[in-house]
Amino acid sequence: MAFDANRGLLEYIRKSPSALFAVQNAVSALSEFDFSCLSERKPWTLQPGKSYYLTRGDSCIAAFRLPSQFPAAENAQFHIWAAHGDSPAFRVKPLPELARQSDAGYLRLNTEPYGGGNWVSWFDRPLSVAGRVALRTDHGVRIQAVNIDRDIAMLPNLPIHFNTRVNEGVAINNQTDLCPLLTCGDGNLLDLLSTELNCEKADILSHELTVYCRSDGRIWGAENEFLSAPRLDDLACAYAGLQGLLQADLPAPDCIPIWFCFDHEEIGSETLCGAAGTFFDDFLTRLCSELHFNHEQRLQIQSRSLLISADNAHALHPAHGEVFDPNNRVYMNKGIVIKHAVAYSTNGVSDCILRCLCENLKLPVQLFANVSTQRGGSTLANLASTQVGIRMVDIGIAQLAMHAAYETMGSRDLTYFISLAKGFFNHRLTENPENTFCWDFL
């Protein structure tokens, strides 16, 4: 059966309710392609022509392939695709439930917002929880992933009869309004978890759970030109990079293709598993050591490398063009978006390098910049650049309703992105003494 990128993405999203599961599902895909697991706790023994992956904290991952011979330090370069697996959502608090309310016996989950979400979009949608728990066993404490894969909760709207100005915009109180209804029966969250895990409630020592949207992803439109699903930002870019790595040929001589999927981008990335943490630098330090590159050689290699920071971009809204820049606006199904802002990592050099790659691959390119009254946010690239000095460029898939519970992109753009990732991993970038850049297309 031919590979269907959009169906593959929708299945990946369905199976990835949180960053932890996005990594688990990536590991499953990598293992099918003979990627070997490395550990931060054990020595590495790398072999030419082999492929490997490394995880940290269960929710971030780096995967890479080695050429048929270890590259020489004077010619080596890293080709890095970086995305993130987390999305705006709600985290369940340690004491997970509010007191039962009134004669109806309503029991609600006690949550706090994770990231900057469009919380209005979460109301009246099917919800559930996923994450991990710590379980007491006869042999000690075991960390166990859990996903209650059915609809168990909802945020019900107040009827318009009692909120007559709702269509004029309503302020949301995070503590009052964003605690999903779980049950009006006798059970509670621990009951659900213990049933799911086939354990005693008393054995659940702690939990790290995310409330996620369970609305089904779908392809739609008069010409099936749209794709909608939860968590498109940024699982679409993560999936595109992963597929590019899996589908790419054996790396070109001297090139080391690397795919990163970080966690905690939506809350600033300054964590154990975030792009502003140490995972990026720690990984490259250890990789270079295994390839027998000293610190000076590593710095030289980084100077000729490129990191593509792939995180979605804002497509022109059909009803609100006034909030977009008059010239630098982008559209769904129109190709790769190169993102520009004073706070982004894209500069004139990395922009043209990426454009040349797309030109060689015959991929359409568009340029995005915010309207000048709106400042661009931080990206994986500019956060990672505080750890490692590598030339970087910010790109994304054009989408609508970013940070909503349910987002929309063009159904043709994923194929462009997978082709870009595959071409990026397949080809070498050269720079001559006259400061001229060239990709090694024949």
C-alpha positions in Angstrom: 0.0 0.0 0.0 1.3 3.4 -1.0 2.4 5.7 1.9 -0.4 8.2 2.7 1.3 11.1 4.6 -1.9 12.8 5.8 -3.5 9.6 7.1 -0.2 8.7 8.8 -0.1 12.1 10.5 -3.7 11.8 11.7 -2.9 8.3 13.2 0.3 9.7 14.8 -1.7 12.5 16.4 -4.5 10.2 17.5 -1.9 8.0 19.3 0.0 10.9 20.7 -2.1 12.7 23.3 1.0 14.2 24.9 4.7 14.7 24.3 5.4 11.4 26.2 3.3 9.4 23.7 4.7 11.4 20.7 8.1 10.1 21.7 6.9 6.6 22.4 5.3 6.4 18.9 8.4 7.9 17.3 10.5 5.2 19.0 8.1 2.5 17.6 8.6 3.9 14.1 12.4 4.2 14.5 12.7 0.6 15.8 10.9 -0.7 12.7 13.7 0.9 10.7 16.5 -0.7 12.8 17.4 2.4 14.8 19.1 1.2 18.0 18.4 2.7 21.4 21.2 4.6 23.3 21.1 5.4 27.0 22.5 8.4 28.8 23.4 6.0 31.6 25.6 3.7 29.6 28.6 3.9 27.2 27.9 4.3 23.6 29.5 2.1 20.9 28.6 3.7 17.5 29.1 1.9 14.2 29.4 3.5 10.7 26.2 3.1 8.6 24.0 2.5 11.6 21.1 4.5 13.1 20.4 5.4 16.7 18.1 7.3 19.0 18.3 8.7 22.5 15.5 9.8 24.8 15.5 11.9 28.0 12.7 12.1 30.6 10.5 10.0 28.3 9.3 13.1 26.5 12.2 14.3 24.3 14.2 12.4 21.7 17.1 12.7 19.3 17.5 10.3 16.4 20.4 10.2 13.9 22.0 8.2 11.1 25.7 7.7 10.4 27.3 7.6 7.0 29.0 4.4 5.8 32.3 5.8 7.2 32.8 8.0 10.1 33.3 11.6 8.7 36.6 13.4 8.9 36.4 16.4 11.3 37.5 18.9 8.6 34.5 18.0 6.4 31.8 16.8 8.8 28.5 18.7 9.3 25.3 18.3 11.2 21.9 18.5 9.4 19.4 19.0 12.3 15.6 19.1 12.2 14.1 20.3 15.4 10.4 20.3 16.4 8.4 19.9 19.6 5.9 17.3 20.9 3.9 19.4 23.4 0.9 21.5 22.8 -1.3 23.9 24.9 -3.5 21.8 27.2 -4.4 21.4 30.9 -2.2 19.7 33.5 -4.0 17.8 36.3 -2.9 19.0 39.8 -1.4 16.6 42.4 -4.7 16.5 44.3 -6.7 16.0 41.1 -10.3 16.7 41.9 -12.5 19.5 43.2 -15.1 18.8 45.9 -18.3 17.3 44.7 -20.9 20.1 44.0 -24.6 20.2 45.0 -27.1 17.4 44.9 -26.0 16.5 41.4 -22.7 15.2 42.8 -20.6 16.8 40.1 -16.9 15.9 40.3 -14.5 18.0 38.3 -10.8 17.7 37.6 -8.6 20.4 39.2 -6.3 21.6 36.5 -4.0 24.4 35.5 -3.4 25.7 31.9 -0.2 24.5 30.2 1.0 27.0 27.7 -0.9 29.8 26.0 -4.0 28.2 24.6 -7.2 29.4 23.0 -9.2 28.0 25.9 -12.6 29.0 24.5 -12.1 26.4 21.8 -11.9 23.6 24.4 -15.5 23.9 25.6 -18.0 21.2 24.7 -15.4 18.8 23.3 -14.7 15.2 24.3 -11.7 15.1 26.6 -9.6 12.5 28.4 -6.3 12.3 30.3 -2.9 10.8 29.4 0.6 10.9 30.9 2.4 8.7 33.4 2.0 7.5 37.0 4.3 6.1 39.6 3.1 2.7 40.8 4.2 0.8 43.9 5.1 -2.8 43.1 6.6 -5.7 45.0 9.9 -4.8 43.4 9.9 -1.0 44.0 8.3 1.9 42.2 7.6 1.6 38.5 6.9 4.5 36.1 4.0 3.6 33.8 2.6 5.5 30.8 -1.2 5.7 30.8 -3.8 6.9 28.3 -7.5 6.5 29.1 -8.4 6.1 25.5 -12.1 7.0 25.7 -14.2 10.2 26.3 -14.3 10.8 30.1 -14.5 14.5 30.6 -15.8 17.8 29.1 -15.9 21.5 29.8 -19.6 22.4 29.5 -20.4 25.9 28.4 -22.9 28.0 30.4 -26.1 28.3 28.3 -26.5 31.6 26.5 -29.7 32.1 28.6 -27.5 32.7 31.7 -24.7 34.4 29.8 -26.5 36.6 27.3 -23.3 38.5 26.3 -21.3 35.4 25.5 -21.1 36.3 21.8 -19.5 39.6 22.7 -16.6 37.8 24.4 -16.3 36.5 27.9 -13.4 36.5 30.3 -12.4 33.1 31.4 -11.4 32.4 35.0 -8.8 29.6 34.8 -9.7 28.1 38.2 -13.4 28.4 37.9 -14.0 27.7 34.2 -11.3 25.3 33.1 -11.9 22.4 35.3 -13.5 19.6 33.2 -16.5 17.7 34.4 -15.5 14.1 35.1 -18.6 12.4 36.6 -21.8 12.8 38.6 -21.5 9.2 39.8 -19.6 7.7 42.7 -16.2 7.1 40.9 -13.2 9.4 40.6 -10.0 9.8 38.6 -8.0 7.3 40.7 -10.8 4.7 40.1 -10.4 5.2 36.3 -6.6 5.0 36.5 -6.5 1.9 38.7 -8.9 0.2 36.3 -6.8 1.2 33.3 -3.6 0.0 34.9 -5.1 -3.0 36.7 -3.7 -1.9 40.0 -4.9 -0.9 43.4 -5.7 2.8 44.0 -3.4 2.8 47.0 -0.5 1.8 44.7 -0.7 5.0 42.6 1.9 7.1 44.4 2.0 10.1 42.0 0.9 11.2 38.6 1.8 13.5 35.7 -1.3 13.8 33.6 -2.5 16.1 30.7 -6.1 16.7 29.7 -6.2 16.3 25.9 -8.8 16.9 23.2 -10.2 13.7 21.6 -11.9 15.3 18.6 -11.2 13.1 15.5 -8.8 14.4 12.9 -10.2 14.6 9.4 -9.5 15.7 5.9 -12.2 18.0 4.5 -13.1 20.8 2.0 -14.7 21.0 -1.4 -11.5 19.5 -2.8 -10.3 17.8 0.4 -7.8 20.6 0.6 -7.8 20.9 4.4 -6.7 18.8 7.3 -7.9 19.4 10.8 -6.9 17.8 14.1 -5.8 18.5 17.6 -2.1 19.2 18.2 -1.1 20.1 14.7 1.2 22.6 16.3 3.7 21.0 16.4 3.2 17.3 15.8 2.8 18.0 12.0 6.4 19.3 11.8 7.7 16.6 14.2 6.1 13.9 12.0 7.4 15.5 8.8 11.0 15.5 10.1 10.6 11.9 11.4 9.4 10.7 8.1 12.1 12.6 6.3 14.7 10.8 8.4 13.1 7.4 7.9 12.7 7.8 4.1 16.1 9.4 3.4 18.9 7.5 1.7 22.0 6.6 3.5 23.6 9.9 4.6 25.9 11.7 2.1 29.6 11.3 3.1 30.5 13.6 6.0 26.8 14.4 6.8 25.1 13.4 10.0 21.3 13.9 9.9 19.7 14.4 13.3 16.0 14.7 14.2 15.1 16.3 17.6 11.6 16.4 19.2 11.7 18.5 22.3 9.2 18.9 25.1 8.0 22.0 27.0 8.3 24.5 24.1 4.9 25.9 25.1 6.1 26.9 28.5 9.5 28.3 27.6 11.7 25.3 27.0 13.9 25.9 30.1 13.6 22.4 31.4 15.3 19.1 31.5 13.7 18.1 28.2 13.4 21.5 26.6 15.4 23.1 23.8 16.8 25.7 26.2 17.9 22.9 28.6 21.1 20.9 28.3 19.8 18.0 26.2 20.8 19.5 22.9 24.4 20.3 24.0 24.8 17.1 26.0 23.8 15.1 23.0 26.2 16.8 20.6 29.0 16.6 23.2 28.6 12.9 23.5 28.1 12.3 19.8 31.3 14.2 19.0 33.2 12.3 21.6 32.1 9.0 20.1 33.2 10.2 16.6 36.6 11.3 18.1 36.0 15.0 17.5 37.7 17.3 20.0 36.2 20.5 21.2 37.9 22.7 18.6 36.8 20.3 15.8 33.3 20.3 17.1 33.1 24.1 17.0 34.4 24.0 13.4 31.7 21.3 12.5 29.0 23.4 14.0 30.0 26.4 12.0 29.3 24.6 8.8 26.1 22.9 10.0 22.5 23.9 9.7 19.5 23.5 12.1 16.0 23.8 10.7 13.6 24.8 13.5 10.2 23.5 12.3 7.2 25.0 14.1 4.0 26.0 12.5 3.1 29.4 11.0 0.0 31.6 10.9 -1.9 31.2 7.6 -4.0 34.2 6.5 -7.3 34.1 8.2 -10.3 34.2 5.8 -12.2 36.9 7.9 -9.4 38.8 9.6 -6.8 39.9 7.1 -6.3 43.2 9.0 -4.2 41.5 11.7 -1.6 40.2 9.1 1.3 42.0 7.5 0.1 43.5 4.1 2.9 41.8 2.2 4.5 38.9 4.2 1.4 36.7 4.6 1.2 33.0 3.9 -1.4 30.5 2.7 -2.3 26.9 3.2 -1.3 24.5 0.5 1.2 27.0 -0.9 4.4 25.4 0.5 7.2 25.9 2.9 6.9 28.9 5.2 10.2 30.7 6.1 9.5 32.7 9.2 11.1 36.1 9.8 11.0 38.3 12.9 13.6 40.2 14.9 13.2 37.5 17.6 13.6 34.5 15.2 16.8 32.8 14.2 16.3 33.3 10.4 18.7 35.7 8.9 19.6 36.7 5.3 22.1 33.8 5.0 20.0 31.0 6.5 17.0 32.2 4.5 18.8 32.0 1.2 20.3 28.6 2.1 16.9 27.2 2.8 15.4 28.8 -0.3 18.2 27.2 -2.5 17.5 23.8 -1.0 13.8 24.2 -1.8 14.6 25.4 -5.3 16.7 22.3 -5.9 13.9 20.1 -4.5 11.3 22.0 -6.6 9.3 22.9 -3.5 7.2 26.1 -3.2 8.4 28.7 -0.6 6.6 31.6 1.1 7.8 34.2 3.5 6.1 35.2 6.7 6.5 38.2 9.0 4.2 39.5 11.7 2.4 42.8 11.3 4.6 45.4 13.0 2.2 45.9 15.9 2.6 42.2 16.9 5.9 40.9 18.1 7.0 37.4 17.0 7.3 34.8 19.8 10.3 32.8 20.7 11.2 29.6 18.8 13.1 26.4 19.3 15.9 27.8 17.3 16.6 31.0 19.2 16.3 29.1 22.5 18.6 26.3 21.3 21.1 28.9 20.1 21.8 29.8 23.7 23.2 26.4 24.1 24.9 25.6 20.8 26.3 27.8 18.1 24.8 26.6 14.8 23.4 28.5 11.8 19.6 28.2 12.1 16.4 29.0 10.1 12.8 29.0 11.3 10.2 27.4 9.1 6.6 26.1 9.5 3.4 24.8 7.9 0.8 27.5 7.4 -2.2 26.8 9.6 -5.4 28.3 11.0 -6.4 28.5 14.7 -3.0 27.9 16.2 -3.2 26.9 19.9 -6.9 26.1 19.6 -8.1 22.7 20.7 -8.7 21.8 17.0 -6.4 23.3 14.3 -6.4 23.4 10.5 -3.7 23.2 7.8 -3.5 22.5 4.1 -3.7 18.8 3.1 -0.9 19.2 0.5 1.6 20.9 2.7 2.7 17.9 4.7 4.0 16.2 1.5 6.1 19.4 0.8 7.5 19.2 4.3 8.4 15.5 4.2 10.1 16.1 0.9 12.1 19.0 2.4 13.2 17.0 5.4 14.2 14.1 3.2 16.2 16.4 0.9 17.8 18.2 3.8 19.0 14.9 5.2 20.1 13.5 1.8 22.3 16.4 0.6 25.4 18.3 1.7 25.9 22.0 2.0 29.2 23.5 0.9 30.7 27.0 1.4 33.7 28.2 -0.6 36.1 30.8 0.5 34.2 33.5 -1.5 31.3 33.0 0.9 29.2 31.2 -1.8 26.8 28.4 -0.6 25.9 25.4 -2.7 23.9 22.2 -2.1 25.5 19.0 -3.7 22.7 18.3 -6.1 24.0 16.6 -9.3 
